[in-house]
Amino acid sequence: MEIKNSKSRELWLSKAGFILAAAGSAIGLGNLWRFPYVTGMYGGGAFVLVYLLSIIAIGIPIMVAEFIIGRRTQRNPVGAFGKLGKTKGWQLVGWLGLATGFILLSYYSVVGGWILDYVLKSAGGLFHGKSPAEINQMFDMVLKSPLRQVFFHALFLFLVTYIVSRGIHKGIELWNKILMPLLFGILLLLMVNSLFSPGVREGMRFLFYPDFSKITATAILEAMGQAFFPLSIGLGTMITYGSYLKRDVSLMNSATEICVLDTLVALVAGIVIFPIVFTYGLAPSAGPGLFFKTLPVVFSVLPGGRIIAFLFFLVVAFAALTSAISLLELVVAYFIDERKWGRKKAAIIMGLTIFIFGVPSALSFNTLRDITLIKGINIFNFLDLLVTNYMLPAGGLLIAIFCGWFLSRKESLDEIRKGGNDLFFYRVWRFIIRYIAPVAVLLVFSWKAGVIAL
Ligand code: PHE
């Protein structure tokens, strides 16, 4: 049965499909490799508390705001702001979101490529019996080889483009319904495995022990800044996904469920990773180092390490794919809605364009290594800095201001009422989106931009 609205826009078939797709967008590398590490660094349990507060003060309210804008207009971000904003200027927020999604996907897909590479490596049991030095070298080889980088970057984007080109039902919803439950299942298995490893006490301590002395102003701002990337907010992916949502679904409950899932996965990822890292007395490190050097060393000696390595990289690949899908959909939806392109054409052309745009990032560890943009930062890291520190918070701020101050109370209340939430929750949300969220984001933003130094 096809559920369509008057202009035959595909809508999510079920609420579960929507929640899985939005959680699929949110759950990604942000949760799996950044969150656990940052948590450990900034005081474990105490940081988790601050993070939870920022999800309530920034994350959930902005996600609700994006859903309101999306469902109200049934449009991509550019079209949505064009329709709701009384002046043309607001459309720029949509454009900013589109640009953010485009740039983000171009380098996210390079990392997605490394992960696919590692899924294959682990499937072939390549870490087994190798020394730590040999394993470290493997990742250096990946980074150093331009062809390999470009090939896997292309493969990752090919998969993403294929799924997006199939449409909301047969592509995005279907694949999220398959990949997300698999991700949850495998992650739980890996967690049980970790809980039985000897390093479990130390690992849990690193992650959860509330060391309030580490809760400095920097830690608080870091926690607040963490609210954007892992939740996929601030650029309009949730406007886009919200635009395919049926009228009777509660936006507040949905945003809460998605944020809870996202946070749980981040915590479970920490529980999977740190006990085994500590079991082998290795130093916990961040990002690429942890995933492609430290963990494979552990896997190479762990009992059952071959299969665990494979399952682990599979989970990461699923998480990265479902996030990347939402990024491409954000861009593609614009061309479908506003330029009247067919979905296949939009997906293929944009997939290709983003691939080409991402090639310099793929080459920024080898051929283009010497090109540094600012302060010795290569192209890949520069784009990441630009997106996470500036574009996402700026977008989030503008979305909050728009929804809180420019969208009429009647319009936002109407969307909230449709899902059956009562006036009390609406009032709390409106207060947060008007006052708390903008101030919090401004603080983070000025700190990241160096306006306030700590
Ligand atoms: N939330 C994703 C992650 O944690 C990244 C992402 C950001 C995806 C913004 C879509 C939009 O990896």
Boltz pocket constraint, residues with backbone or C-beta under 6 A from the ligand:
constraints:
  - pocket:
      binder: B
      contacts: [[A, 25], [A, 26], [A, 27], [A, 28], [A, 29], [A, 30], [A, 31], [A, 228], [A, 229], [A, 230], [A, 231], [A, 232], [A, 233], [A, 235], [A, 237], [A, 319], [A, 323], [A, 324], [A, 326], [A, 327]]
      max_distance: 6.0
